Amino acid sequence: MAIEQQKTASLRYDIMLLFPVLLLVGIGIVMVYSASSALALKKFGTEYFFLKKQAIFAMGGIIALVVYKHIPYRWYRSLAYPILLLALGLLTAIPISGLGTSAGGAARWLRFGPVSFQPSEFARFAVVIFMAYSMSKKREALKDFYIGFLPHVLVLSAFTVLILCNVPIRRFTLIPSCCLDTCDPLALIPPPLGSEPGST
């Protein structure tokens, strides 16, 4: 019975969450076409070149959304630290490996042959997974400064330094905002000196 309920729940979608995502994707595709049609017609002979490219990526993202929707979130627990270390390595590789490529005056892309991507995007995902795992694991000790506050700040600070070296400030601000969405900020504020945990 419980297994059947889990299967039924996995087939449901939160419309209030899904609709804004699909709406933003659609608006993004329209904006890409509006901004690039003239350039695409001049360089590639068709005004739909960038539109088709963006639509393919959007479709890939929707497929990934459906696939990851059916992956139990508990599977990510064992991957929290490997994903975090991978994101850290990718951000470090931009300035020291020679694989980083520049766009808009900042080296923020990693290129492997024909494939290029921004490690800062993967870092956002990695930090959210880590924060969710760490805070659920330390649920009973979140008000402890050395357990519930300091480790998370140190991890966020390390990513802050690397991201600020590679991307504009507007992209960096997405990382802390994602972390705040993941956790309850008030739970991370240490209690006043001299007070007992849980007395405030």
Helices and strands as residue ranges (DSSP letters): H 2-11, H 15-44, H 49-69, G 73-79, H 80-96, E 100-103, E 106-112, E 115-117, H 119-137, G 139-141, I 145-149, H 150-166, H 169-172, H 174-182, H 185-188
